[in-house]
Structures are given as C-alpha cells and as structure tokens.
Amino acid sequence: KQEQEHYICMLSHRYEDEILFFHEGGVDVGDVDAKAERLLLPTGTALTPEIVIQKLVHKMPAAKQANMASFVVSLYKFYQDLHFAYLEINPLVMLDDNS
C-alpha cells in the first residue's frame, strides 16, 4: 500500500552527514529534495531515536515512529561502519504491523 512506503537517503558531505526522510515513498515520490525532512549530523555526532523522531519521522503515524526511528539509527550505524558516501532506499516499506 502507498501509505506503507517511505523514502530515506543518507549522504556524506565534507564535515557532516545528511539524512533525508520522506513519509511517502515509492515510484511517485516526486522531488524529495523539496519535500523531505532533513537532518545534518556533524562528523562524530551520535544519532539517537529521539533525534530521529523529532527531526525526521514525526509525520508518520505515532504508532510507527519508534520502530522507524530504531531502524534509521541502525541503518546509519551500518552506513558509517561500512564507509558509505551515499545510500538511498525507495521504497522503504513498513507494514501495518510495524515490521
């Protein structure tokens, strides 16, 4: 279902990483640069679920925010540990049962 699809992108800049998240993803996502919530993380800054909820996933249904925030934190750790410069997932699907 369309409401289960989301968009996420992580990219590196010289002294910071940037995470873009849009609560609507899929083929028809459109111009995510204009629509997405953005979070800039200076190098060495820790990412927490609380920051993710406050800055990125707050437009999702409240019942899904904690699980999505946990996923974003884990994905960011993966992104850092493997030295990615760019990572994009579209669609990022979260089912109605939060899986």
Disulfide bonds with the S-S distance in Angstrom:
none
